[in-house]
Amino acid sequence: MATAFSVPELDFELLSRYGVAGPRYTSYPTAPQFTEAFTGADLLQEIHRSDRLDNPPPLSLYFHLPFCESVCFYCGCNVTFTADRSRPAAYLKTLYREMDLLRPQLSANREVVQLHWGGGTPTFFAPQELGELIAAIKERFLFSADSELGIEVDPRETNAEHLKVLGKAGFNRLSVGIQDFDDDVQRAVNRIQSEEQTRAVIEEGRANGMRSVSVDLMYGLPKQSRASFVRTLDRVLALAPDRLALFNFAYLPEMIRHQKAIKPEELPSPQEKLAIFRYAVERLLGEGYVYIGMDHFAKADDDLCRAQREGNLYRNFQGYSTHAGCDLLAFGVSSISSLGRVYAQNHKNIHQYTDAINAAKPATARGLLLNDDDLLRREIIMRLMCDFELDIGKVETQFGIKFAEYFASSLTSLEDMQRDGLLTVGSDKIVVLPTGRFLIRNIAMCFDAYLKAGQNRFSKTV
């Protein structure tokens, strides 16, 4: 289990050397390994298998609400850009039909302990529509008394009525997109959002029962500099968020068409980008935030920190979670379910998704049935990314292997990292050292059996 640590000396040369393309490991195997040979029938079979267990796991629900009125040039999410405010009503009907298709496959007493709405911009939907959606979900699913309900919001699309409806429905976690407060950066990425708008949404959210507020920032954006980000971070910290995500901007214009609107000559140099990252880390840790891992920070009394201290932290497609061991059932276009041995992703095209549900079929477009090696490597990567250490003996007992023999090539790959002071490797434990925590993706990559071909594109690890 992870322990607190002092601010490490983040060496520029070292970070530069390890700044390579690599997965974020919201799943293992990662989404590029999903195959169209996996079908909705495979998903239903795994739902039935899970439901028949003596002690079925609780449920985590995710709903993808994909609409945005305008494009943020940095965005890599599955989004439908539209100014047509009538579209959410039709989409909600499809979500209701999808729930009616999958809910009967589960026992009535399976409790929901976590619900998350992402996008897109969920608050593109009118307050009344969001109220109808949460009512429809609660009609179909049983929620635990202490369930966690979270939503991602864009302050430009969120008003007081949205937050009143959400608060009344029991939402208690608010994730607020910011990225950067600098005027030049905002114009360069086509997201004009004032500090006043953002503060109003956060204050209104807290007044309506949001006990945890997280904000998203991004480094490496066009027109960004260390000096400008110092000012942005001053303004963000004045909002006193409970959690903060500092994402590395992945510039992939050949894969994400609208990123072509970003002028590459306006991006900060690699040296400036790392200077922004280094300053932000040192500032946040100096302000008392705890580094959870993978770009995420939280106040010491936050549930994420508590889960990490207790060894209960988990990663899923929405990032770090306090609810390990859940079956994640996802609804909506492009959403990904994770149950037991399977991942199942819905169609990314909204018309194909709608057509499948209207035909009373799961909208599964692709997925994966994990083999024993996948399960073993998933557990190792999960524990390293959540705990910053790995109990080798526990893995050997759980999976019936001899670690040093099974992972001989992985251990060889770790030797340079050990010499660079990123981790220590013993006969009974792998421990990630302070600097290594910021390069945890690189460490996890040593246990990834699918990276050798190198044909997939990922964001840089730093």
N, C-alpha and C positions, 0 to 999 in steps of 0.2 A: 504494500500500500504506500502511496506517495506521501512524502513528508515535506515540510516547508523548507525553503532554501533561500540563501542570500542571492542578490543580483550578481550573476556571473559577469566576467569581463568578456563581452561578445567580440571576438576577434574578427575583423573584417576579412582577412585573407582566408580564415577557416570557413566562415559563412559563405564566402564566394565560391570556395572549392566544392562545398556540398550543395550549392544552389542548383540542383538539377531537376528535370521534370520527374514527377512521381505522383502516385495516387494519394488521395486524402483519406482513404480507408474508412469511408462511412459504411462500407461493407467489405467483406472478403469472402470469396473472390469479388473483384470490383465489377461495375456494370458492363465494361467492354467484354466481359466473358459471358454475359447472358446470351442465350441462343433462342431463335424462333422455334426450335424444336420443342421447347417448353410451352405448354398450352394451359388454357383455363381449366381443363380437366385435371391437370397435374396440381394446380393450386387447390381445387376442391378436394382432391384426395388428401393433401397435406392438412387442410383444415379439419377434415374428418379424423385423420390420425391423431392430431393434436387434441381434438375434442374428446377422444376416447381414452386419453391418458387418465390414470388414477387421480392425478392432481393437475388438471390442465392449467397452464400459466394464465395470468391475467392478460387483459387486452390493452394495447395502445392503438389509438386510432389516428390516422392522418387524412386530412382532406385537402386536396389541391384545388385552389380557387384561382384560375389562371389569368384573369383579365387585368390589363393595364391600359390606361388611355394613351400614354406616351412612352417612348423607349428610352431607357437609360443605357447609354452606349456601352457601359462596362458589363451589363447583365448577361449571365450565362444560364439563366433559369428558363424553363419551358413556359413561355408567356404568349398569350393571344392579345395583340395590340388592337384596341378598338375604342371608338368614342360612342358606340351604341350601348346605351344604358339599359336596353331591354334584354340584352343577351343573358345576364345572370339568371333571369326567371326561368328560361328554358334549360339552362345548365343545372339549376337546382332540381328540376324535375328528373333529369337524368341521374343525379346523385341519389335521389330518393329511390329510383328504380334499382340502382346498383346496390344500395343497402338492402332492399327487399329481396334481391337475388342472393346476397351472401349471408345476411343475418340468420335465415332459417337453417343454415349449415352448422350453426353454433348452438350449444346448450344455452338455455335462457339465463342460467345463473353465472355465466362467465362475466366477471366484472371488468369495467373499464377503469383503469387507474390513470390514464394519460390521454389527452386529446390535443391535437395541434392542427391549426389551420395555417397553410402557407400559400405562396403564390409565385408569380403574379402579385396582385394587391387585393387581399381579402376585403379591404374596406372600399374597393371599387363597388362592391355590393351595397345596396341601400341598408340602413339600419334595420328596417323591417324585414328585409330578406335574410339578414344574418340571424335575426331573432327566430324566423321561421326555420332556418337550417338547424340551429341548436335544439329547437323544440322537436324537430323531426328525428334528430339523432337520439335524443333522450327518450323518445317514444319507443325506439327500437332497441336500445342498449341499456344495460344496468350499470350505473356509475357508482364507484365506491364513495364513501363519505368524504374522503380526503383526496379526491382525484385532482390532478393537475390539468388545467385547461389553459392553453396558450395560443396566441395569435400573433402573426407578423403584420405590422401596419406601416403604411406610408403616411407621414404627417400631412402631406399635401392632399391626401384623399380621406382623411379621418376627421370627424367632427365630434362634438360633445355628445350628440345623440347616439352615434356609434358606440361610444364608450359606456354610456348609460345602459344600453341594451346588453352589451357584453358583460358588464359588471353584474347586472341583474341575473344573467344566465349562469353566473358562477365562474367566469373567466378570471384567472388570478395571475397570469403571466403575460407580459406585453413585450414584444420584440420590435424595436423601432429602427427602421433604416435611416442612416445618416450618410455614411461614406466619407464626407468631408464638408466643412462649413466654408471653405474658401470660395469666394465669388468666381475667380478665374477657373478653378477646378470644376465647380458646378456647371459653368457654361460649357466647358470642354467635354463634359460627360452628359449634358442635356438633362440635368436634374437640379433645378433651382428650388432650394428649400431653405427657409430662413431659420435661424436659431429660435426666433419667437414662436413660429409654428411648432417646432419640435418641442420646446418647453411646454407649450400649452397642452399638447397631446399627452406628454408624460405626466404633468400635474393632474390633468383630468382623469387619466388612467388610474393614478394612485388614489384619487378621490373616490373612484368607483371600484375599489377593492383589488387593484393589481398590486399584489404584495411583492412582486419581483419584476423589475424593468431591465431589459437588456438593450444595448444599442450595437449597431453594426458600423464599423469603420473599414476603410480599405486603403492600403498603401500601394504605391506604384502607379497611381492614376496620372493622366496628363496634366501638366502645369503644376504638379505637386512638388514641393521641396521640403527639406527638413524645417526650414524657417516657417513656412506656411503651416506645416503640420503641428508645430509647437503651438501656434495660435488656435488651431482647430481643437487640439487636445485640451487646452485651457478651457475652452468653451464647453466641451463635452463633459469634463470632470465637474464643472459647475452644476451640471444636471444630476450629479450623484447617481449614476446607473448602478444597479446591483451586479450586473454582468456586462461584459464588453467583449465583442469579437473584433479582432484585427485581422482582416483577410488580405491575403496577397493577391493583387489583381492579376488574373491570368489573361494575357493579351494573345488571343487565338483567332485573328480575323479570318483565317482560312476555314475555320470551323463555325464561327459565330458571325454571321453576315453583317449585323449592324455594328460590330466593332470596327469595321472598315471606315466608319465615320471618325474614328480617333486617328489623329495624325501621329505616326510613330515618332517623329522628331520632337513632339511635345512630351513624350514620356520621360520620366527622370532617368538619369544614367544608372547603371547597376550600382555604382558607388553611392549615389544619392539615395536610391531606393533602400539600400541596406542601412544607410545613415538614418533614414526615417524609421525603419524597423527597430534599430538599436535604441534610438532615443525613446520611441514609444514604449518598448519593453521596460527600459530602465525607469521611465517616468511612472508607469503604471505600478510596477512593483514597489517603487519608492512611495507611492500614494497608498500602499496597503492592500492592493489587489493581489490575489493569488493566481499564479499561472496554472491553469487547469491542464493545458496542453492544446496543441493544434490551433493556435491563434486565440484561444479563449481564456479570459480572465474573470475572476469573480471576487466579491468581498468575502472575507474570511468566515463570516457567519452564514453564507449562502448555502443552499441545499447541495449545490454541486461540490463545494469544498467539503462539506460533511460526508457526502457519498464517497469522495475520493479518499478521505482520511480513513473511512471504514471499509474500503475495498469494494464498494458497491457501484462504482461509476461504470457507465456503459456508453457505447457509441452506436448511433443508428443513422438513418439517412437525413435526419434533422440536426445531427451533431451530437454533442455530449448529452447524456440523459441520466437521471437518477433512478430510472426504472429499468433495471436489468431483468432479464428473464421473461419479458413480455412477448406475446405474439403481436406483431405489428401488422395491422390490417389497414390498407391504404385505399382511398377512394378518389376518383377523379382522373382526369387526363394526365398521363405520364407518371402517376404515383407508383411507388414501389412497396409491396408488402414483403415482410420477412417473418416466416413462420418455420420453426424447427430447422429442417434441412433445405428449405427452398427460399428463393427470391422470385417474385413475380411482378413484372412491370406492365402497367396498362399502356395502351396505344398513346404515342406522343401527339398524334394528329387528333384534334378535337372531333372531327367528323367521323373518323374511324372509331374513336372511343364511343361516341354517341350511337353509331350504328350497331355496334356490338351489344351495348346495353339494351337498346330497343329490340334487339333480336333475342333478348332474355339469355344472353351468354356472358360469362365473365369477359371483361375487356382486356384480358391478358394478351400482350403482343409478343413477349419474350420473357425468359427467366432462366433459372438454373436450379438443378437438383444437386446439392453438395455431396461429394464423396467423403470418405473418412479422412483423407489427407486434407481436404478443404476445411473440415471441422477442426482438425488439430491446428492448422496454421491460423485459422480465424481466432481461435482462443488465444494463441500466443500473441498475435498482433493486437488483439483487443486488450490484453493485460498490459502489454508494453505501453500502449497509447493512453490507457486510463490510469495505470498504477505506477508507471515508470520503473517497473521491475517485474521480473518473472521468476516464480518459484519453480525451478526445474524439476524437483522431486514431485511436486504436485502434478505437473504435466505428465511425467512418466507414469505415475499411478493412475491418473485419469484415463490416459490413452494407451497404456500398456506398451510403451516404447522405451528404448535406451536413447536418451536425448543426444548424447555426443555422437552416436553412430548415425542416427536418423538425420541430424542436422549438421553433419560434418562440413558440408560446403557453406552453409549459412554461418557457422562459427568461423570459418576461414575468412568470410567476407567481413566479419566484425573485427578482425585483428587490427586493421588500419584505424578503425574508429576507436578502438581501445588505446592505441598509441597516441591518438589525437585528443584523448581525454574526454571522449563522449560517453563512455560507459566502462564498466568492469564486468568481466565474465569469469565466474567461478564455477566450481563443480556443482554447486547447489543453487546458484542464483545469478541472474543477470540484473545489474543495477544501472539505470541510466543516470549519469551525472548531470549537474546543472546545465552546462552548455549543451549536452546531448538532448535535453528536453526540448530545445528549440529546433532540433534536427531529428525529431522522433520519426518523421516520415521516412527519412533515409535509413534509420535503424530497422523500421518495420519492413522496408523493401528487401532486406536481406532474407526474410522468411517468405517472400512472395514467389510462388512457383510459376507464375504466369508472366513475369516481366522479361524473361530471357529473350523472347522474340522481339521486344522493343518496338512493336508496330503501333502502339497506342500513344496518343498525345495527352499529356497531363500538364497541370500548372507547375511552376517551379516550387520547390520545397521551401525556399526562402525568398 
